Amino acid sequence: MAEGTVKSFNSEKGYGWITPDGWNPPPHQSWWSRLRGKPAPAPDPVRDVFVHYSAIQTNGYKSLDAGQRVSFDIEQGAKGPQATKVTQLG
């Protein structure tokens, strides 16, 4: 299980984003550097993860708050990484 922090969650729409622990955005590489043949930075395998309210493991109203700590599994969804089995920490 991964752990992370809720980046945002829209309770009206029922979805949001989680930033996994240890995530560092890859360095930016300008188009000019790519044109001159400099190697591109290695892609970061983990980025913000989509979370749907149906993945939240709790009874009653399912919602998350920005800044909240959670644990979760990551699966590959149709549009990228998606959180499953989301539980609140602490």
NORMOQUI-V123949 format. One record per residue. N is the residue number from 0. PSI is psi in whole degrees, -180 to 180 (none if undefined). OMEGA is omega in degrees with one decimal (none if undefined). D_LAST is the distance of its C-alpha to the last C-alpha in whole Angstrom. Layout:
BEGIN
n->[N	N]
psi->[PSI	PSI]
omega->[OMEGA	OMEGA]
d_last->[D_LAST	D_LAST]
END
This chain:
BEGIN
n->[0	1	2	3	4	5	6	7	8	9	10	11	12	13	14	15	16	17	18	19	20	21	22	23	24	25	26	27	28	29	30	31	32	33	34	35	36	37	38	39	40	41	42	43	44	45	46	47	48	49	50	51	52	53	54	55	56	57	58	59	60	61	62	63	64	65	66	67	68	69	70	71	72	73	74	75	76	77	78	79	80	81	82	83	84	85	86	87	88	89]
psi->[139	161	154	-171	136	121	-47	154	123	105	-24	-39	-22	24	167	-158	143	136	113	151	146	9	125	124	143	152	146	139	123	158	-30	-40	-41	-39	-36	-1	12	143	144	150	151	136	143	120	-21	128	-168	141	131	141	130	149	-28	-16	-9	125	85	161	152	-150	127	111	161	155	143	135	-8	142	135	159	152	162	155	128	156	116	-177	-30	15	-168	140	137	141	163	52	124	144	140	148	none]
omega->[176.2	173.4	-180.0	-177.7	177.8	179.3	176.9	176.7	178.2	-175.8	177.1	-180.0	175.2	177.3	179.9	-175.1	176.4	174.4	179.4	175.8	176.9	-178.9	174.4	-179.9	179.6	178.8	179.8	175.5	-177.7	177.6	-179.5	177.3	178.5	-179.8	-178.8	173.9	176.3	-178.4	177.3	176.4	179.2	179.9	178.8	-175.2	-178.0	175.7	178.2	-174.9	177.8	175.8	176.9	-176.7	-178.1	180.0	-177.3	-177.2	177.3	175.6	177.7	-177.0	-175.7	179.7	176.8	177.9	176.6	-179.2	-178.8	178.1	-179.0	169.0	-173.8	170.7	178.1	175.0	177.4	176.9	-179.4	-176.2	178.8	-177.2	-176.7	179.6	173.4	178.0	-177.4	176.3	179.8	177.7	174.1	none]
d_last->[15	15	12	12	12	14	17	18	18	21	21	25	25	22	21	20	19	16	17	16	16	19	21	24	27	30	33	35	39	41	44	47	45	45	48	49	48	45	42	39	36	34	32	28	27	24	23	21	21	21	19	21	19	21	18	15	14	14	16	18	18	17	16	13	13	15	13	9	8	9	10	14	17	20	24	27	28	31	30	28	24	22	19	18	16	13	10	7	4	0]
END
